Amino acid sequence: LDVLTLYLSESEVAALVSSATDGVGEDDLQLPEQHVALDLVPAGPEAMLRQLLYGGFPDHPGRAETLAHEVFASHPEDAPEIMPGVVFFHGHVDVEEPMTFVGVCPPGASLPGTASPARVVLALLAPRAMPPEAYLQTLAVVAQLVRSEATVEALLEVETTEAARDLLLDGLRADRPEEAAHAATEDE
């Protein structure tokens, strides 16, 4: 298996984040409240992914299971840990537009290949026809949703999916150059 790792510069990611959070956020990342789960039960990676995707397909649990299996098949050996306690599953599947999911597992789940129990699970479902450049850009932005231990701890404390979604999107919006300039002006 050959692996290619790409690192985007901070300015490239800031530009991507800016375009993905133009004030609405959930339309750009496809992260409605139904795609946020605060009560994942510790299990194996595919089972946790399946739990997470049920929120996006409440009337079609079989579809959620099929998609979870497809995404998991692209990460067969280890859970893709992007920082301690956070795993990020992603793949090209049969969806019409990218869909982002965020799950919180308060007790943590021991997953193969992770340094610490997974307490946050991210998932990106991308259309099969999505161009590689757009896929990589979307991956970069979704990975920025949870990028610090403070964000993980805050997610463990939220009580509603709306609050979790707002916490994540507000964190991205804070990275937007115009938001940072506005915040600096308010501090003066």
N, C-alpha and C positions, 0 to 999 in steps of 0.2 A: 504494500500500500504506500503510495507516494503522497506526501502531504505538502501543501504549499501554504505558507503563512504569509499574509500580507499585513503590514503595519501602516496605517494611515497616520499622517501627521495631525497634530492637534488642530491646526487651522482647517485641514480637510474635514475632520470630524465635526468641528464647530459649524462649518458651513452646512454639512449634512443635517446636523441637529436643528439648525435654524430653519431649514426648509421643511423639516418633518414636524415642526411645532410652530406652525404659523398662526397660532392663536386657538386652533381647534384641537390639534394633536391627535385625538382619537380617530379622526377621519384619515389622517395621514399614516398613522401606524396601525390602523384597524385594531385598536385596543379599547373596545367598549367594556363596560363593567362586567358583562357576561363572560368576558375572556379573562377575568381575574378570579382566582380561587384562593381563599384564605385558610382552607382546611384540608389540604392534601394529607392523605394518610401515608405514612412511610411504607414503601413497597419497593419492588424492583423498578428499574428505569422505565421499561415499557408500560408497566401498570400505572406509574405516576404520570407519565405522559398521557395515557388514556384518560385518567381522572381529570387532568387539566383540560383536555380537548372536549370533554362532554359539555362544558359550558358554552362552547361555540356551536354545538350541534345538539341542543337539548331534545329535539324531536327525532333525531337520527343517531342514536347511540352506536349503531353499527358502522356508520360513516366515521364517527370519532375513533372507533376501534381500528378501522382500516387505515386511517390517516396516521394514527399513532404507530401502528405496525410499520408503515412505510418510512416514517421519519426515523424510528428506532433502527430500522435495518441499515440506515446510512451511518449509524454510530454503534456498530455491533459489539465492540470490545469494551470500551470504557465510556462512562458518562462524560460529556465534554464540559469540564469544569473551567469557567472563565475567571474565577477568583474563589478563595476558600468559601465553601457553603453555597455557591451559585453555579448551577449547570445550565447550559444553553443548547437545546436541541433545535435543529433546523433542517429543512430539506425542501426540495422541489416536489410538489405533489399536485393532485388534481383539484385545485381551487382556482377561482377566477381572479382573485386579487390577494395580495399578501395579507396574512392575518397574524397578529401577535397575541401571545398568551403569557400570563404571569401567574405562577402558583406559589403559595407559601406553605411550607410544611414545618410548623412550629417545633415539633420534637426533632426534626432533622431525619434524613434517611441515609443510611450507609449504602452508597452506590459504588460499583466497580470503578477503580481508577481515580477516585476522588481522594483528596487529602483530608477532607473533613466532611461531616454529614451535610448533605444538601438540604438547605432550609429554604432556598428559592429556586424555582424551576422556570426558566424562560423557554419559549418555543416560538419559532417563526415558521409558518407554512407559506411557501412561495409558489406561485404558479410555475408549472413546468416550462412555460415559454418566457419566463422572466429573464431578460438579458443578464449576463454575468456581472456587468458593472453595476446595474441597479440592485442585484442581489447582494453584492458585497457592500454597497452603500447602506442598504437596509439592515444587513447584519451589524454593521458598525453602529448604527443608531440604536438598534434594539439592545445591543450589548451595553450601551451607555445608560440604559434605564436603571440598572443596578450596578454601580461601580465603586461602592464604598461599603465598609462595614456599618457605617452609620445608616445608610439606606436600608441595609438588611435588617438592622435592629428596629428601625422605624416601621418597616413592613410587618415585623412580628408584633408590633404594638397596635396597628390600626384595627378598627372594629368593623369597617364596612369596605366593600369592594370599591365604592365610589372614592372613599378616602385613600385607598391604596393607589388607585389609578391617578388621582390628583397628585399624590406625593411623587409618583414616578414622572408624570408629565411636567409638573412644576420644576422638578430637578433638571429636566432637559431644557425647559424654557429659561432657566437661570443661566444656562450656558450660551444662550443666544447673545451675540455681541450687542444688539440694541437694548436687550434686557439688562445686561451688565452695566452699560452706560447709564441707563435710567436709574438703576439702583445706586450707582455711584453719585449721581446728581442728587438723589433723595437724601443721601448720607451727609451732604454738605450743609 
